Amino acid sequence: MSDDPTSQAATPEAFALLHHLVGVRLRAGLLTVVDATNVQPDARRQLVAVAREHDVLPVAIVLDVPEDVAQARNAARPDRGFGTHVVRRQAQQLRRSVRGLAREGFRTVHVLDGVAAVEAAEVVRVPLRNDLRGVTGPFDVVGDVHGCRAELETLLGRLGYVLVRDAEGRPVDATHPEGRRAVFVGDLVDRGPDSPGVLRLVMGMVEAGHALCVSGNHEAKLVRALAGRQVSTSHGLAETLAQLAAEPPEFRERVRAFCDRLVAHYVLDEGRLVVAHAGLKEAYHGRASGRVRSFALFGDTTGETDEYGLPVRLPWAEDYRGSATVLYGHTPTPALTWVNDTLCLDTGCVFGGRLSALRYPEREAVQVTAERVWCDPVRPFPRAEPTDGAPVVVGRSGAPGGGPDGDVVRGAPDRLRLDDVAGRRVVETRLMGRVSLRPEDAVGALEVMSRFALDPRVLLHLPPTMSPCATAREGDLLEHPREAFAQYAHDGVADVVCEEKHMGSRAVVLVCRDATVAAARFALPAGATGAVWTRTGRAFWQDAARTQALVDTVASAVAAAGAWDDLLADGDDAWLLLDCELLPWSAKAGELLRTQYAAVGAAARAVLPAAVDALAAAGDRGLDVSELLTRTRRRADDAERFTAAYRRYVWDVDGLDGVRLAPFQVLAAGSRTFTDRDHLWHLGVADRLVAADASGVLLGTRRLVVRTGDPASVAEGTAWWQALTDDGGEGMVVKPLANLVRGPRGLVQPGVKVRGREYLRIVYGPEYTSHLPRLRQRSLGRKRSLALREYALGVEALERYVAGAPLWRVHEAVFGVLALESAPVDPRL
């Protein structure tokens, strides 16, 4: 802050910067040490205020050395220029401060008395009591028990725990043969028939290391009551106190001490799981302060009460964007509902609902129905229907359950926010790490997503762009198979598969086996069992009946081929996502064909033949127009070739009559993605669907496997491509046979396209072969990078979705693909 290190004039700016940097580090959760004299109360007050602002505990380390030592050391540093009176004053201020540091807000004070104590001291970091990141589970997180001991015993049994009973037959512990640990979200007591019995069991489990428990607001209130403080005995506390009065005094003291020691929340499993009674927003994870504890016990309240006299709570989970899963209770809800990777496990057992637990990391819910209504709720609460006694295991990763025994659903409040996608964004991906999105690219994607795209709950994937192969350098070809084979050989890929490239439009097809899954999981309208969309997320057709007819066709083929059983894991919802090509091109691009391609072709064919005739007549009259005539004839021939090129991909369709759908990859199904399956497996599934399709709509994809290091195999692949393109085909896509491949230089291109000479007229114009030297200067680097990043984002979206990630996390990856499509690339591509 100054060129003079001894300048006191820079002090205000220096300490303003210090406090800013302290705040930056504390927000990031980093250990922060402020080394300054700090002997004046105001200097310490500002640091304590910064600590409180970020909900961390300030610790004071006092270096209390004799004044003569300080004076001697100061005298040995002439560059400082401090007089002895400064050191004397600081020593006096320090000694006046020591006794009051705890009152100022320092949670812990270490006084190192003398030089020897300072030199011998060792700093050891002690985690907060709520920091159990090293405890990785597996866990069984149990919702609010509220004195329902019998239901708790039944639930623990269904979870696989073995109860341990004392001499009087009372449960005092529970162990799991697989070493699982229970985690209770608080509110063990009040309202129910046997709060002492619940406490006896849970305390025993915690003391034996078989369980963890956080405090609920009812435990906090019970502690105050047992300590003799004046509290309201409403909401079941009176009943708990009466039940405890029948217990021995030592048991009541044990209960008081146990509940008083409970922390407000735990951070578990390397920070991936947070358990708090009423939930906890991300900024409070692993923090410690009064407001953190209040939020964990009571939630985010407004201070108002509703018509039932209950606190009005803000829906913190709807805005949650943290990376940790948050499990909580406190507010009873009839059904378990995932909202942004948070789940409330209080399903109102004491009110006649269910007692719920979530197996973690499996994310499977287990429930038991209340034996009866133990307490009449202030707010109406639906009583649960009794079950047949079998374990009720419902849902997976937030997927909807299948029956009346307690569904686990994706929450309808799983809303998106503008700041989920706007501005500069960085999306973490498994395949490529951090993928950056520019603000200006996000603007264009936001326009498409908000005005034209399907509902984000449906739109779980967008296909990536595909790079062409390296440019051919000789002859009249711009692209040649040998360049693709050489590229993959250079990347260490020994085997590739060449797939016929259908000239249609890319189509992602979602198929659900029934309308229940379609509505619950994807929010599709009544009667719809799927969707079909384009590379930009728009519905392929606006005609809902036509779309449903295509979805029904695919669903029938999937069922007839027996593919559901092969693709789904046990307990999965029956849905399937396919990557396809939909033909003809005119089925989607009809307007483009009429206004651009047909218009160019018609104008050229109307003008150029007449020009040829006129020039030929002029030549017959002796004018030297031979060069112009040759060029015009070539242009006329090019126009005919151009028209023939696009006409191959145009034919009339009526409903599905004339429509062809060529599936070539299974993107996801139920709880699975399939990037670990090679392309022959994917094409084999497609072949089964085509064979099982009775309508003739589904179309197969021809393919050929090529060994990149075998000249004979490369020649065979080249000849195959030549035959495809000579026959009017677009060309082929070359992919690593193994599918997702990492080479010596990182992720390998998932596919490169090699297009035929005549097809490229559609891309570059009728006369493009006259401009090959300029086109061959095209730069592929940015396009290849774009293809890899979009591919990584596409895979990331699918993997997040099947893992049960909240909508915003899936959508940021999908949105990222569309944003990258707005990035500029070489126009020659």
NORTAPE-V490985 format. One record per run of one state. SS is the DSSP state (a for helix, b for strand, c for the rest). FROM is the first residue (numbers start at 0). TO is the last residue. Records with the same first field share a line. If there is no record, write none. Layout:
SS->FROM-TO ; FROM-TO
//
This chain:
c->0-6 ; 27-39 ; 53-57 ; 64-65 ; 75-82 ; 98-99 ; 104-106 ; 113-113 ; 120-129 ; 132-137 ; 142-147 ; 158-159 ; 165-169 ; 176-179 ; 184-193 ; 207-209 ; 213-215 ; 226-235 ; 245-247 ; 261-263 ; 271-271 ; 276-280 ; 284-288 ; 298-299 ; 305-309 ; 313-314 ; 319-323 ; 328-334 ; 339-340 ; 344-346 ; 351-352 ; 360-362 ; 369-390 ; 394-406 ; 410-416 ; 420-423 ; 429-431 ; 437-437 ; 451-451 ; 453-465 ; 468-469 ; 471-477 ; 479-479 ; 490-493 ; 500-503 ; 512-513 ; 522-528 ; 533-536 ; 539-542 ; 560-561 ; 567-573 ; 583-584 ; 620-624 ; 647-652 ; 654-655 ; 657-658 ; 669-670 ; 673-677 ; 692-696 ; 698-701 ; 707-709 ; 726-729 ; 736-740 ; 743-744 ; 747-750 ; 755-758 ; 764-766 ; 775-779 ; 802-805 ; 820-828
a->7-26 ; 40-52 ; 66-74 ; 83-97 ; 100-103 ; 114-119 ; 148-157 ; 194-206 ; 216-225 ; 236-244 ; 248-260 ; 268-270 ; 281-283 ; 289-297 ; 315-318 ; 348-350 ; 417-419 ; 438-450 ; 480-489 ; 514-521 ; 543-559 ; 562-566 ; 585-619 ; 625-646 ; 678-691 ; 710-725 ; 759-763 ; 767-774 ; 780-801 ; 806-819
b->58-63 ; 107-112 ; 130-131 ; 138-141 ; 160-164 ; 170-175 ; 180-183 ; 210-212 ; 264-267 ; 272-275 ; 300-304 ; 310-312 ; 324-327 ; 335-338 ; 341-343 ; 347-347 ; 353-359 ; 363-368 ; 391-393 ; 407-409 ; 424-428 ; 432-436 ; 452-452 ; 466-467 ; 470-470 ; 478-478 ; 494-499 ; 504-511 ; 529-532 ; 537-538 ; 574-582 ; 653-653 ; 656-656 ; 659-668 ; 671-672 ; 697-697 ; 702-706 ; 730-735 ; 741-742 ; 745-746 ; 751-754
//
